[in-house]
C-alpha cells in the first residue's frame, strides 16, 4: 500500500528543507516534471541539480495548507522567508500517483 498523497508531499517538503537528497529521490517518479515561472517541464535530474539545492536561501518555510484536490492532486500552500528578510507565499499543484510525485506546477505569489 502506498502513502497517502498528502503524506508524500509533506515528506518532500521536509526533505527539501533538510536537504536530504537521498531520502527525497525515491519520492519522485523517473518521468517526473517540474514547472514554475522560471522552469518549463524540467526533468527529475535537472530538478535535483537546479532547484532542490536552493533551500539555503530560505530562513524559514512553513506549509500553511496541504489539501487534496482529488485522488492524485495535492495543493500545497506555503510561506517562506528568504535570508534577505523578504517573505513570499506560493502554491504548488502536485500530482502523486502510486505513491510517487509525478508532476509539480508552482504558482508564485507576491511578497507578504
One Martini backbone bead per residue (centre of mass of N, CA, C, O) as a GRO file, in nm:
protein
  112
    1UNK     BB    1   0.098   0.035   0.020
    2UNK     BB    2   0.050   0.366  -0.020
    3UNK     BB    3   0.092   0.668   0.038
    4UNK     BB    4  -0.040   0.944   0.096
    5UNK     BB    5  -0.019   1.225  -0.085
    6UNK     BB    6   0.022   1.425   0.154
    7UNK     BB    7   0.265   1.272   0.281
    8UNK     BB    8   0.454   1.297   0.042
    9UNK     BB    9   0.460   1.606   0.032
   10UNK     BB   10   0.561   1.658   0.320
   11UNK     BB   11   0.825   1.502   0.283
   12UNK     BB   12   0.944   1.670   0.052
   13UNK     BB   13   0.966   1.930   0.216
   14UNK     BB   14   1.149   1.823   0.441
   15UNK     BB   15   1.386   1.731   0.253
   16UNK     BB   16   1.442   2.004   0.137
   17UNK     BB   17   1.508   2.159   0.401
   18UNK     BB   18   1.734   1.927   0.484
   19UNK     BB   19   1.879   1.815   0.228
   20UNK     BB   20   1.763   1.506   0.163
   21UNK     BB   21   1.825   1.351  -0.117
   22UNK     BB   22   1.807   1.043  -0.055
   23UNK     BB   23   1.508   1.062   0.052
   24UNK     BB   24   1.376   1.212  -0.197
   25UNK     BB   25   1.421   1.055  -0.464
   26UNK     BB   26   1.198   0.814  -0.416
   27UNK     BB   27   0.942   1.021  -0.448
   28UNK     BB   28   1.027   1.032  -0.754
   29UNK     BB   29   0.965   0.994  -1.061
   30UNK     BB   30   1.130   0.933  -1.351
   31UNK     BB   31   0.898   1.127  -1.515
   32UNK     BB   32   0.938   1.384  -1.384
   33UNK     BB   33   0.792   1.721  -1.350
   34UNK     BB   34   0.888   2.079  -1.358
   35UNK     BB   35   0.693   2.384  -1.296
   36UNK     BB   36   0.761   2.731  -1.351
   37UNK     BB   37   0.827   3.057  -1.421
   38UNK     BB   38   1.148   2.934  -1.459
   39UNK     BB   39   1.024   2.646  -1.550
   40UNK     BB   40   0.989   2.394  -1.828
   41UNK     BB   41   0.958   2.081  -1.782
   42UNK     BB   42   1.156   1.953  -1.597
   43UNK     BB   43   1.348   1.711  -1.489
   44UNK     BB   44   1.469   1.532  -1.233
   45UNK     BB   45   1.771   1.597  -1.266
   46UNK     BB   46   1.735   1.907  -1.289
   47UNK     BB   47   1.589   1.954  -1.026
   48UNK     BB   48   1.826   1.836  -0.840
   49UNK     BB   49   2.035   2.049  -0.953
   50UNK     BB   50   1.865   2.337  -0.941
   51UNK     BB   51   1.632   2.333  -0.701
   52UNK     BB   52   1.693   2.165  -0.442
   53UNK     BB   53   1.961   2.346  -0.345
   54UNK     BB   54   1.784   2.626  -0.241
   55UNK     BB   55   1.738   2.624   0.080
   56UNK     BB   56   1.966   2.833   0.172
   57UNK     BB   57   1.772   3.091   0.102
   58UNK     BB   58   1.622   2.997   0.359
   59UNK     BB   59   1.496   3.063   0.679
   60UNK     BB   60   1.187   2.984   0.611
   61UNK     BB   61   0.922   2.717   0.607
   62UNK     BB   62   0.559   2.700   0.566
   63UNK     BB   63   0.294   2.499   0.589
   64UNK     BB   64  -0.044   2.589   0.559
   65UNK     BB   65  -0.151   2.391   0.315
   66UNK     BB   66  -0.261   2.042   0.262
   67UNK     BB   67  -0.463   1.966  -0.024
   68UNK     BB   68  -0.688   1.768  -0.156
   69UNK     BB   69  -0.844   1.763  -0.482
   70UNK     BB   70  -0.786   1.456  -0.527
   71UNK     BB   71  -0.643   1.145  -0.564
   72UNK     BB   72  -0.365   1.307  -0.690
   73UNK     BB   73  -0.414   1.605  -0.606
   74UNK     BB   74  -0.203   1.853  -0.451
   75UNK     BB   75  -0.223   2.138  -0.240
   76UNK     BB   76   0.044   2.373  -0.171
   77UNK     BB   77   0.058   2.610   0.091
   78UNK     BB   78   0.319   2.860   0.130
   79UNK     BB   79   0.570   3.004   0.348
   80UNK     BB   80   0.855   3.227   0.305
   81UNK     BB   81   1.191   3.312   0.414
   82UNK     BB   82   1.443   3.490   0.334
   83UNK     BB   83   1.761   3.595   0.410
   84UNK     BB   84   1.662   3.899   0.333
   85UNK     BB   85   1.339   3.897   0.460
   86UNK     BB   86   1.164   3.805   0.252
   87UNK     BB   87   0.815   3.735   0.186
   88UNK     BB   88   0.632   3.441   0.070
   89UNK     BB   89   0.375   3.294  -0.151
   90UNK     BB   90   0.279   2.962  -0.252
   91UNK     BB   91   0.170   2.729  -0.508
   92UNK     BB   92   0.127   2.371  -0.537
   93UNK     BB   93   0.077   2.133  -0.796
   94UNK     BB   94   0.056   1.785  -0.699
   95UNK     BB   95   0.131   1.478  -0.845
   96UNK     BB   96   0.014   1.161  -0.705
   97UNK     BB   97   0.123   0.830  -0.805
   98UNK     BB   98   0.184   0.549  -0.653
   99UNK     BB   99   0.363   0.727  -0.432
  100UNK     BB  100   0.446   0.940  -0.663
  101UNK     BB  101   0.597   1.210  -0.796
  102UNK     BB  102   0.511   1.348  -1.118
  103UNK     BB  103   0.413   1.658  -1.055
  104UNK     BB  104   0.509   2.013  -1.065
  105UNK     BB  105   0.327   2.322  -1.000
  106UNK     BB  106   0.422   2.659  -0.982
  107UNK     BB  107   0.280   2.941  -0.795
  108UNK     BB  108   0.349   3.261  -0.765
  109UNK     BB  109   0.375   3.491  -0.524
  110UNK     BB  110   0.394   3.750  -0.338
  111UNK     BB  111   0.455   3.954  -0.115
  112UNK     BB  112   0.392   3.976   0.251
   0.00000   0.00000   0.00000
